Amino acid sequence: MVARIEAAAVTTTDPATRRELGDIAETGRDAHQGLRAMLSTLGPPAATGPASAPTEVPISLDALPGLVSSAASPLHAVTFTEAGERRPLSLSAEVAAVRTVQEGITNALRHLEPPVQVSVRLHWSPHEVTVEVRDDGGRTRRGGGGGHGTGLMGVEERVRTAGGTLSIDDGDDGWALLARLPTKEGA
């Protein structure tokens, strides 16, 4: 699509049309880059073929730094920090933490016009881990809205099943997901 728009821009003699087509091509490149970042956040596709078994992104806190770095791009600054001593979590709490991060990053990349900054923070205490995914609101929210997905509802259910709580803050300066999950010591 971008290549065809750029070709059309070269062939037109009208400067206003050329500028408009250039803007459309730039928007297409931005969307493509955002989509690549979002797909890398969700993980690689399953391997297929007779000699390979499907593979999945590990649902592990150890995978979070890689997940965060794979979502970063020149238009999407995504950072990860972890504070406190890591404690053991139940499997359901660990999955809830990872899914909270995935959903928060994906929503920011999907619903906000770049440039976008997203910070992922884990804060450990003896009895709980707090998982925070906060975006800066980007340049603006994307228009067209589309349908509302069920990602946040799924995350909320996972967090609740793991014995935690999820809060969603839709402030003027961006969104924040905050999951509080019990450690095995706090359960």
C-alpha positions as CSV (number, residue, x, y, z in Angstrom):
1,M,0.0,0.0,0.0
2,V,2.7,2.5,1.0
3,A,4.7,1.7,-2.2
4,R,1.7,2.3,-4.4
5,I,0.9,5.6,-2.7
6,E,4.5,6.7,-3.1
7,A,4.4,5.7,-6.7
8,A,1.2,7.8,-7.2
9,A,2.9,10.8,-5.5
10,V,5.8,10.6,-7.9
11,T,3.5,10.6,-11.0
12,T,1.3,13.5,-10.0
13,T,2.1,17.0,-11.0
14,D,-0.1,18.7,-8.4
15,P,2.0,19.8,-5.4
16,A,-0.9,19.6,-3.0
17,T,-1.8,16.1,-4.1
18,R,1.9,15.1,-3.8
19,R,2.0,16.4,-0.2
20,E,-1.2,14.7,0.7
21,L,-0.1,11.4,-0.7
22,G,3.2,11.8,1.1
23,D,1.3,12.3,4.4
24,I,-0.7,9.1,3.7
25,A,2.4,7.1,3.0
26,E,4.0,8.4,6.2
27,T,0.8,7.4,8.2
28,G,1.0,3.9,6.5
29,R,4.6,3.5,7.5
30,D,3.8,4.5,11.1
31,A,0.9,2.1,11.2
32,H,3.1,-0.7,9.9
33,Q,5.8,0.0,12.5
34,G,3.2,0.1,15.3
35,L,1.7,-3.2,14.1
36,R,5.1,-4.9,14.0
37,A,5.7,-3.7,17.6
38,M,2.3,-4.9,18.7
39,L,2.7,-8.3,17.1
40,S,6.2,-8.7,18.7
41,T,4.6,-7.9,22.0
42,L,2.1,-10.7,21.5
43,G,4.9,-13.1,20.6
44,P,6.1,-15.0,17.6
45,P,3.7,-17.0,15.6
46,A,3.5,-20.7,16.3
47,A,5.9,-22.8,14.2
48,T,4.2,-25.1,11.7
49,G,5.1,-28.0,9.6
50,P,5.6,-31.7,10.0
51,A,8.9,-31.5,11.9
52,S,8.0,-28.7,14.3
53,A,5.6,-28.5,17.2
54,P,3.8,-25.2,18.0
55,T,5.8,-22.8,20.1
56,E,4.6,-20.2,22.5
57,V,6.0,-17.2,24.3
58,P,6.9,-18.3,27.8
59,I,4.5,-17.0,30.4
60,S,7.1,-16.1,32.9
61,L,8.3,-12.9,34.7
62,D,11.7,-13.7,33.3
63,A,10.3,-13.1,29.8
64,L,9.1,-9.5,30.6
65,P,12.4,-7.6,29.8
66,G,12.4,-9.2,26.3
67,L,8.7,-8.6,25.8
68,V,9.1,-5.0,26.7
69,S,12.2,-4.5,24.5
70,S,10.6,-6.2,21.5
71,A,7.7,-3.7,21.7
72,A,10.0,-0.7,21.6
73,S,10.5,1.2,18.3
74,P,11.6,4.7,17.3
75,L,7.9,5.8,17.8
76,H,7.2,3.6,20.9
77,A,9.5,4.1,23.9
78,V,8.7,1.1,26.2
79,T,10.7,0.7,29.4
80,F,10.8,-1.9,32.2
81,T,11.9,-1.4,35.8
82,E,11.7,-3.8,38.7
83,A,12.2,-2.8,42.4
84,G,12.4,-4.9,45.5
85,E,13.3,-8.5,46.1
86,R,11.5,-10.9,43.7
87,R,9.3,-13.3,45.6
88,P,7.7,-16.6,44.6
89,L,4.2,-16.3,42.9
90,S,1.6,-18.9,42.2
91,L,1.4,-19.9,38.6
92,S,-1.9,-18.1,38.2
93,A,-0.4,-14.9,39.7
94,E,2.6,-15.1,37.4
95,V,0.4,-15.6,34.3
96,A,-1.8,-12.7,35.4
97,A,1.2,-10.4,35.8
98,V,2.5,-11.2,32.3
99,R,-0.9,-10.9,30.7
100,T,-1.4,-7.5,32.4
101,V,1.9,-6.3,30.9
102,Q,1.0,-7.7,27.4
103,E,-2.5,-6.1,27.4
104,G,-1.2,-2.7,28.7
105,I,1.5,-2.5,26.0
106,T,-0.8,-3.8,23.3
107,N,-3.6,-1.3,24.1
108,A,-1.1,1.6,24.1
109,L,0.3,0.7,20.7
110,R,-3.1,-0.1,19.3
111,H,-5.1,2.9,20.5
112,L,-2.7,5.8,20.7
113,E,-1.1,7.9,17.9
114,P,2.7,7.8,18.2
115,P,5.0,8.9,19.6
116,V,4.0,6.9,22.7
117,Q,5.8,6.2,25.9
118,V,4.9,3.2,28.0
119,S,6.5,2.3,31.3
120,V,6.2,-1.2,32.9
121,R,7.0,-1.4,36.6
122,L,7.1,-4.3,39.0
123,H,7.4,-3.4,42.7
124,W,7.9,-6.2,45.1
125,S,7.0,-6.4,48.8
126,P,7.0,-9.5,51.0
127,H,3.2,-10.0,50.5
128,E,2.5,-8.7,47.0
129,V,3.8,-7.6,43.6
130,T,2.4,-4.5,42.0
131,V,2.4,-4.6,38.2
132,E,1.9,-1.1,36.7
133,V,1.7,-0.4,33.0
134,R,1.3,3.3,32.3
135,D,1.3,5.2,29.0
136,D,1.6,8.9,28.3
137,G,-1.5,9.2,26.2
138,G,0.6,9.4,23.0
139,R,0.0,12.3,20.6
140,T,-3.7,11.6,20.7
141,R,-6.1,8.6,20.7
142,R,-6.6,6.9,17.4
143,G,-9.9,7.7,15.7
144,G,-12.3,5.1,14.4
145,G,-12.4,3.3,17.7
146,G,-13.5,0.0,16.1
147,G,-14.9,-2.7,18.3
148,H,-14.1,-3.0,22.0
149,G,-12.1,-6.1,22.7
150,T,-12.3,-8.3,25.7
151,G,-8.6,-8.1,26.7
152,L,-9.1,-6.0,29.8
153,M,-12.0,-8.2,31.0
154,G,-9.7,-11.2,30.5
155,V,-6.9,-9.6,32.5
156,E,-9.3,-8.6,35.2
157,E,-10.6,-12.2,35.5
158,R,-7.0,-13.6,35.6
159,V,-6.0,-11.1,38.3
160,R,-9.1,-11.8,40.4
161,T,-8.7,-15.6,40.0
162,A,-5.1,-15.2,41.3
163,G,-6.4,-13.5,44.4
164,G,-5.4,-10.0,43.3
165,T,-7.1,-6.7,42.2
166,L,-6.9,-4.7,39.0
167,S,-7.5,-1.0,38.7
168,I,-7.7,0.9,35.4
169,D,-7.1,4.7,35.4
170,D,-8.1,6.6,32.3
171,G,-6.6,9.9,33.2
172,D,-6.0,13.0,31.1
173,D,-2.3,12.1,30.7
174,G,-2.8,8.5,29.6
175,W,-4.0,5.1,30.8
176,A,-2.6,3.0,33.7
177,L,-3.2,-0.6,34.6
178,L,-2.4,-1.5,38.1
179,A,-2.5,-5.1,39.2
180,R,-1.8,-6.1,42.8
181,L,-1.1,-9.8,43.1
182,P,-0.2,-11.8,46.3
183,T,3.1,-13.5,46.6
184,K,3.1,-17.0,48.0
185,E,4.1,-15.5,51.3
186,G,1.1,-13.1,51.2
187,A,-1.4,-15.7,50.0
